[in-house]
Amino acid sequence: AGSLLGVPVTVVVPHTAPAIKQSAMNADGATIRLCEPTLAAREAAVADEIERNGLTLVHPFNDWNVIAGQATAAWELLDQAGPLDAVLVPVGGGGLLSGTALAVRAKSPQTLVIGVEPERADDAKRSLQSGRIESSGDPQTIADGLRTSLGERPFSVISRLVHRIETASEAEIVDALRFVWERLKIVIEPSAAVVVAPILGRKLGLEGRRIGAVLSGGNVDLGPFFDALAARWL
């Protein structure tokens, strides 16, 4: 968006972020500032950029406008798929899940909204149980897009409108990723595959019901795959 509008954009990124995501930002003209993979480090880096360069913060999930934008995915899903018994959504910072919950409550209040996260980054599940935001710390999971803790604004919605949070093991995420690639022919990233895992594992108790799954995220580094092909055939 910044490139199209001629607005310079700086993105604060944990140094552990996959190279594919960093290269995509570079290709679109963003300036990347690397930081440690903690919430405190990200907030400090953002505050420093704002102070030194007079930038305006666009938060990736703790912003009502961003949440409203993310709500359109579930709104379109219900428009296209018709009545659903449940909608599954990946949860990291909570913007997509809270937006989905708001859209579903407005359009199909009988539909359950279920968040899904990695077992190793189960802060959303713990937050719902405790009634307050629990830190994710620095979890090590293949679903790198879901490692962040919930934002205050998303949590205020999730705590009221989300039915429950499911988790998926690393093995289940990989199995789900392979299933979607091989059977559905959709290139998704592990953070999107988390919502497929409990469906494949029949962990929801919703057999025979109509379930929608939001597959959000397609940042996959295919370099090793093509390197292997080249080494084998070229």
Secondary structure, DSSP 4 states (H G I P E B T S, - for coil): -HHHHT---EEEEETTS-HHHHHHHHHTTPEEEEE-SSHHHHHHHHHHHHHHH------SSS-HHHHHHHHHHHHHHHHHH---SEEEEE-SSSHHHHHHHHHHHHH-TTSEEEEEEEGGG-HHHHHHHHTSPPP--S---S-GGG-SPPPHHHHHHHHHH--EEEEE-HHHHHHHHHHIIIII-----HHHHTTTHHHHTT-SS-TTS-EEE---------HHHHHHHHHHH-
